């Protein structure tokens, strides 16, 4: 009787235990987005530099055109030009804006970008000190609302289309101004990012 009673109690205890449910690991999405883009869309993610060590990242359709492994840490603006029809990289170039003035080269690079391309831009450290008004105006003509507000060590990211219009409801631009007293990197800018989905049938 005692053995039977012991077994019954043990069986009841097992029944009372709740099964441990383990959620499956989240599936990695393109460019590290939390949710996948709908079919028929391109994926993009642009991350500015932050501090001395965190360098810009420009990702498109899960290809990191710019990352910490292929980009030298300097102070300025980096631009990637992408073919909108194919989603393939055409060219990338960095423009120093602290030690030297490369505003003219940056303007030439933007003007030579073919129609039907996307331009993805990000700052590293300082992209404003030697950035001339002509270059700012050219970026503003691409749709930037913040390039005219860029300051010393502002973190800035931007995506633009040349020859067509991007949807109004996607993240196109973000800016963050460095605070010498409160910034987590002690005067260096904190990184910011934009990400989202771009329909493939805009042109």
BARO-117633 format. One line per 4 residues: number of its first residue (from 1); their letters; for each residue y, x, z of N, C-alpha, C. Coordinates in steps of 0.02 Angstrom, whole numbers. Atoms other than C-alpha are relative to their C-alpha. Last residue first. Layout:
NUM = A = Y:X:Z:Y:X:Z:Y:X:Z; ...
END
This chain:
203 = XXXX = -24:-12:68:2651:516:-3096:-58:-5:-48; -73:9:-1:2630:450:-2918:31:14:-69; -20:36:62:2442:424:-2942:76:-11:-3; 8:-42:59:2368:553:-2821:28:-32:-64
199 = XXXX = 38:31:55:2433:467:-2665:-1:45:-62; -43:13:58:2495:590:-2532:-43:-31:-55; 37:14:61:2416:594:-2359:49:-18:-56; 10:67:26:2484:667:-2199:-38:-3:-65
195 = XXXX = 65:8:33:2546:814:-2099:-6:-71:-27; 5:66:31:2705:883:-2024:-67:-2:-35; 41:14:59:2715:1025:-1901:12:-69:-28; 2:72:13:2817:1111:-1766:-41:-11:-64
191 = XXXX = 24:25:64:2804:1285:-1690:5:-76:-3; 66:30:-6:2913:1336:-1544:-20:-29:-67; 9:71:13:3058:1451:-1586:-72:-23:12; 31:7:66:3079:1619:-1499:-14:-74:-11
187 = XXXX = -49:-13:51:3203:1622:-1355:-27:-3:-71; -56:-40:-25:3080:1637:-1214:48:21:-55; 10:-68:22:2923:1574:-1305:60:45:17; 62:-26:-30:2918:1411:-1206:-14:72:-20
183 = XXXX = 55:-5:49:3099:1378:-1251:-61:33:31; 55:45:-17:3206:1328:-1102:-61:9:-46; 15:3:-72:3340:1462:-1092:-63:-40:15; 11:-67:-29:3360:1522:-1273:-21:-3:73
179 = XXXX = -42:-2:-59:3337:1347:-1343:-15:65:37; 20:-43:-56:3268:1349:-1519:51:-3:56; -47:-55:-13:3310:1202:-1630:-22:39:62; -4:-9:-72:3166:1096:-1695:44:61:12
175 = XXXX = -36:-59:-23:3161:1026:-1871:2:1:76; -12:0:-72:3044:906:-1961:37:65:17; -41:-54:-27:3019:854:-2142:5:-6:76; -25:-49:49:2918:750:-2263:34:59:33
171 = XXXX = -39:-52:-34:2807:641:-2154:21:53:-51; 38:-58:-21:2752:496:-2264:46:50:35; 32:7:-66:2828:322:-2271:-44:59:20; -49:-5:-55:2957:351:-2409:-34:2:68
167 = XXXX = -7:63:-37:2823:389:-2539:47:8:59; 52:10:-50:2859:550:-2637:10:-67:36; -22:19:-67:2967:543:-2792:-60:-11:46; 24:66:-20:2940:633:-2957:18:-12:72
163 = XXXX = 12:42:59:3006:782:-3055:-30:-67:15; -46:-16:54:2990:907:-2914:-19:-41:-61; 30:8:66:2912:843:-2754:53:16:-53; -41:32:51:2960:902:-2581:-40:-5:-65
159 = XXXX = 38:8:62:2875:951:-2418:42:-40:-49; -24:49:50:2973:1020:-2271:-48:-1:-58; 52:10:50:2950:1120:-2111:21:-56:-46; -12:50:52:3083:1192:-1995:-59:-1:-48
155 = XXXX = 64:10:35:3084:1291:-1833:9:-58:-48; 26:69:4:3263:1337:-1790:-68:3:-34; 67:11:-27:3281:1522:-1750:-20:-74:5; 37:-60:-18:3467:1529:-1785:-64:-19:36
151 = XXXX = -38:-49:-40:3519:1360:-1852:-43:62:12; 40:-55:-24:3459:1234:-1984:45:53:35; -6:-5:-73:3569:1080:-1994:-37:60:29; -71:-14:-16:3602:1087:-2182:11:9:75
147 = XXXX = -14:-70:18:3413:1103:-2209:73:18:16; -10:-44:-58:3387:941:-2110:19:72:-18; -56:25:-40:3400:799:-2236:19:48:56; -5:-21:-70:3292:880:-2369:62:-29:33
143 = XXXX = 12:54:-47:3267:777:-2527:5:19:73; 71:18:2:3248:904:-2666:-18:-55:49; 10:39:61:3438:904:-2685:-74:-20:-10; -23:68:-15:3447:962:-2504:-9:-45:-61
139 = XXXX = 54:31:-39:3341:1113:-2551:19:-72:18; 57:9:46:3467:1157:-2687:-58:-34:36; -16:57:43:3614:1128:-2568:-59:-15:-48; 6:61:-40:3537:1244:-2438:11:-62:-44
135 = XXXX = 72:12:-9:3513:1379:-2569:-11:-63:41; 28:19:64:3695:1365:-2622:-74:-15:5; -11:71:11:3752:1366:-2441:-30:-25:-66; -65:20:27:3675:1537:-2413:4:-75:-13
131 = XXXX = 12:54:48:3528:1574:-2298:67:-27:-24; -28:-19:65:3571:1740:-2217:-13:-52:-55; -56:-47:-7:3551:1687:-2035:32:19:-66; -67:26:13:3448:1530:-2068:55:52:-5
127 = XXXX = -8:10:72:3262:1565:-2082:71:-19:-20; -66:24:19:3233:1642:-1911:6:-7:-76; -54:-28:-40:3060:1658:-1831:67:-29:-22; 29:-46:-48:2946:1600:-1973:58:35:36
123 = XXXX = -35:-58:-26:3004:1448:-2069:-45:42:44; 2:-9:-73:2903:1328:-2175:38:62:20; -41:-53:-28:2906:1255:-2351:-6:3:76; 13:4:-72:2787:1155:-2461:34:60:33
119 = XXXX = -24:-61:-33:2845:1125:-2640:-7:-10:75; -19:10:-69:2745:998:-2741:23:67:28; 29:-42:-52:2737:1008:-2930:26:-21:69; 66:24:-19:2760:887:-3074:-34:45:50
115 = XXXX = -1:71:-15:2903:980:-3155:-71:-22:17; 6:49:54:2873:1167:-3149:9:-72:24; 59:41:-14:2941:1279:-3010:-5:-55:-53; 54:-14:49:3067:1393:-3094:-64:-39:14
111 = XXXX = -19:25:67:3214:1316:-3001:-55:10:-51; 1:73:0:3129:1341:-2833:16:-28:-69; 70:20:-9:3090:1525:-2865:-6:-77:-2; 35:-10:64:3265:1556:-2933:-71:-25:3
107 = XXXX = -25:50:47:3343:1478:-2778:-34:6:-67; 29:64:-20:3233:1584:-2664:22:-55:-47; 70:-1:22:3281:1741:-2759:-34:-67:17; 1:4:73:3465:1699:-2736:-70:-2:-27
103 = XXXX = -15:69:20:3443:1663:-2550:-3:-9:-76; 42:17:58:3356:1830:-2522:12:-72:-23; -16:65:30:3484:1906:-2404:-42:-10:-63; -28:-4:68:3413:2046:-2297:12:-71:-26
99 = XXXX = -22:-68:14:3370:2080:-2115:35:6:-67; -30:-32:-58:3363:1898:-2061:28:69:-17; -66:28:-12:3328:1784:-2209:33:30:63; -30:-27:-61:3175:1863:-2289:71:-28:8
95 = XXXX = -69:-20:9:3102:1751:-2424:31:20:67; -39:-3:-62:2914:1733:-2434:69:27:-14; -46:-56:-8:2825:1679:-2593:39:-6:65; -32:-1:-66:2678:1570:-2641:48:60:2
91 = XXXX = -30:-62:-24:2617:1522:-2815:25:-8:71; -29:-37:56:2522:1395:-2919:27:67:25; -58:-42:-13:2404:1325:-2788:23:35:-64; 12:-72:-5:2286:1190:-2846:66:38:9
87 = XXXX = 3:-19:-70:2301:1004:-2809:-9:74:11; 64:-32:-17:2255:967:-2990:-7:15:75; 56:31:35:2389:842:-3041:-67:28:23; 15:67:-26:2517:892:-2910:-61:-32:-32
83 = XXXX = 6:45:57:2510:1078:-2951:-21:-69:25; 66:29:14:2560:1163:-2789:4:-46:-60; -7:48:55:2706:1280:-2752:-69:-22:-21; 59:5:43:2702:1366:-2582:13:-54:-52
79 = XXXX = 8:60:43:2863:1420:-2497:-65:6:-40; 55:-9:48:2894:1540:-2352:-10:-66:-37; 29:63:24:3060:1548:-2261:-55:16:-51; -26:31:59:3128:1691:-2156:-35:-65:-17
75 = XXXX = -47:53:-18:3089:1816:-2021:30:-31:-63; -69:-20:13:2933:1923:-2044:45:-59:19; -50:31:-42:2752:1911:-1986:69:30:-14; -33:-49:-44:2642:1962:-2132:56:-35:39
71 = XXXX = -73:1:0:2539:1819:-2203:27:50:50; -25:-24:65:2357:1822:-2258:76:2:-4; 38:-55:30:2259:1809:-2096:30:28:-64; -12:-62:-37:2383:1707:-1995:-36:60:-30
67 = XXXX = 26:2:-68:2383:1569:-2126:12:68:33; -33:-46:-45:2460:1522:-2293:-32:-7:69; -35:-47:44:2367:1443:-2438:36:53:41; -57:-29:-36:2248:1363:-2315:32:53:-45
63 = XXXX = -9:-70:17:2138:1257:-2427:62:26:35; 44:-42:-40:2081:1094:-2348:1:74:-21; 69:16:20:2164:986:-2482:-51:48:31; -1:55:49:2329:1073:-2445:-71:-10:-24
59 = XXXX = 67:22:22:2359:1186:-2295:8:-59:-47; -9:51:51:2516:1286:-2257:-69:-17:-28; 61:20:35:2509:1383:-2095:18:-55:-49; 4:64:35:2655:1479:-2022:-69:-12:-30
55 = XXXX = -28:-2:67:2628:1621:-1899:-8:-67:-35; 24:59:36:2601:1613:-1712:35:-5:-68; 68:-6:27:2623:1790:-1648:-23:-60:-42; 10:-60:40:2808:1816:-1613:-66:-1:-38
51 = XXXX = 3:-62:-38:2850:1642:-1554:-8:59:-46; -21:12:-69:2808:1496:-1667:-7:63:41; 16:-53:-47:2788:1492:-1855:25:-19:69; -47:-56:-2:2798:1325:-1943:-27:56:45
47 = XXXX = -15:-21:-69:2648:1214:-1977:47:60:-3; -45:-58:0:2626:1118:-2140:20:14:72; -21:-16:-69:2478:999:-2162:42:64:-3; -43:-59:-11:2430:914:-2324:15:8:75
43 = XXXX = -13:-14:-71:2292:798:-2385:45:60:6; 1:-71:-19:2289:727:-2562:16:4:75; -58:-32:-31:2247:543:-2586:-12:75:9; -56:0:47:2133:443:-2699:63:30:28
39 = XXXX = 17:-26:66:2010:398:-2562:60:-4:-47; 37:46:42:2098:363:-2396:-19:33:-66; -44:37:46:2149:512:-2291:-43:-48:-41; 2:-16:72:2033:561:-2151:51:-40:-39
35 = XXXX = 32:53:38:2087:547:-1969:0:18:-74; 42:39:-44:2127:683:-1843:-39:-54:-38; -30:65:-18:2191:803:-1975:-49:-38:45; -1:11:-72:2117:980:-1968:33:-66:21
31 = XXXX = -61:-30:-30:2165:1027:-2146:6:-15:74; -36:-50:40:2026:912:-2209:64:21:35; -31:26:60:1936:817:-2071:37:56:-36; -60:-36:19:1813:887:-1944:27:-28:-66
27 = XXXX = 8:-35:64:1692:756:-1885:65:33:-20; -40:27:56:1712:714:-1703:-8:42:-62; -58:-43:11:1564:770:-1597:41:-27:-58; 9:-54:50:1449:624:-1564:64:40:-8
23 = XXXX = -33:14:64:1482:529:-1404:-11:57:-48; -41:-57:22:1354:560:-1269:29:-17:-69; -15:4:71:1286:407:-1180:46:58:-18; -58:-42:15:1203:438:-1013:11:0:-75
19 = XXXX = 12:-55:48:1087:293:-977:65:38:-14; -30:13:65:1132:195:-822:-14:58:-47; -41:-55:27:1011:213:-677:27:-18:-69; -70:8:-18:954:49:-602:45:55:-27
15 = XXXX = -27:56:39:788:50:-695:75:-6:12; -7:-23:69:749:222:-625:32:-53:-44; -55:-47:2:784:162:-448:12:25:-71; -61:38:-3:672:12:-475:62:45:-4
11 = XXXX = -8:33:65:529:124:-531:65:-40:-2; -19:-51:48:552:236:-379:13:-31:-69; -70:-18:-14:549:84:-265:26:51:-50; -42:56:20:390:20:-349:74:16:11
7 = XXXX = -6:0:73:306:190:-337:45:-56:-24; -41:-58:18:340:202:-151:12:2:-76; -68:17:-18:273:26:-121:48:56:-21; -23:51:48:114:67:-217:73:-17:12
3 = XXX = -8:-34:64:91:229:-117:28:-48:-53; -58:-42:-4:121:137:48:14:35:-66; -61:41:0:0:0:0:63:42:0
END
